[in-house]
Amino acid sequence: MAVIRFPHAFNFGASILAKVDEGGGFQGNKGLSTYDVVKEFDQVDQLNLKQVLAAVDDVNLAAYPTRTGADFYHQLAPDLQALAKLGVNQVLVSLSWARLFPKGEELSPNEAGLKFYQILLEKINAVGLEPIVVLGDGALPLNLSIKYNGWATRRVVADFNRYANACFDNFGHLVKYWVTFSDVSSVLTSPYLGGGVLLNQTDMELKYQAFVHQLLASALVSKNLHEQYPDSKLGYGLSYQVDLSGGTRAYEQNFHQRLLADFILKGKYSPLLVASLDKEEIELDLDEMDVETIADSQVDFIQLDWQATENLTAVLLELAERYQLPIIVCDCSVDLQANLGQIGQALARKVEVAGYFPAVFGKDRLLAVDAEFLRKPTDTYSTYQELVFERFLKL
């Protein structure tokens, strides 16, 4: 691979998501999350209320992979040391909403959860890493899904804001960079995993309403953070893919995606988006004040949730041209070298890519985890370490 010259401000990092990595089961009074009742993620679209209620009473941790995850809950100190040895300077972590508010609707946070995240964030800083904290990684307290159908119900906006404000109040002195949701638009493609929508998952109007509720929550959280901590920065996460195959179908897909991204990042509820939804006979419960609140939201950077193995340069160019915001790439794929190469091409064309964050745990990621939760650095770990220390020049 050709040498890529990264700007001095570029951040090499890694990402750890509570929903799949943290584990810790029911320890520290943690409540079940929407992910904690899923046995097989490729069959989540068939999940129904009866199965969820049965899973609540099932104490078999091994049957539900996220209840143990990668056991980061018990091994955070050595895991953070392993990241420090990589040479990275930032780590992106998400918090478990259900660990801080076990049912999601409590008026005050769980003290054991506060203590755990206080320790986590202090240790991140202690090993010389800077945290970027994601508030909503897709998993929400299961109670909000069962009782209110997740983000499909407007009241969850207030619950999320209570949770976010508790995080700012308790951890604001340790964190400068925050993200509201790792992928705001995921509720449209996977309503349960993206927003806890359990009932009527195929109802497009319901999915769009859940999407709007997350946007409204993001806007309110942005206002609160920037008022309380004016030096802090808030990012919005989204997945984004450019179809370069051409033709009418590709154009329509790309066009609709841009309209959604404009709504997320610019708060622009354009007549074109209205017309697109009208065509699908979707009518949103969105009043004038909601539109103004979303439009006034301050977004400081984009977190790109990247799942693919091609077209990353094109996506970065399009996002940069359209929104003029710094972009961090959270790489959920397994092709680290190829994606860093594409980031290098975007940087060469003056795209403001601020950082790169591959996922930590997994066979083809940075740390492989066996059945006993023992860690082993992978070939990807060694490759990334070499790239950070030797083959890439930070100027």
Summary of the structure (lengths in Angstrom):
residues: 395
radius of gyration: 20.1
end to end distance: 18.2
largest distance: 56.6
contacts: 1353
relative contact order: 0.14
helix: 52%
strand: 15%
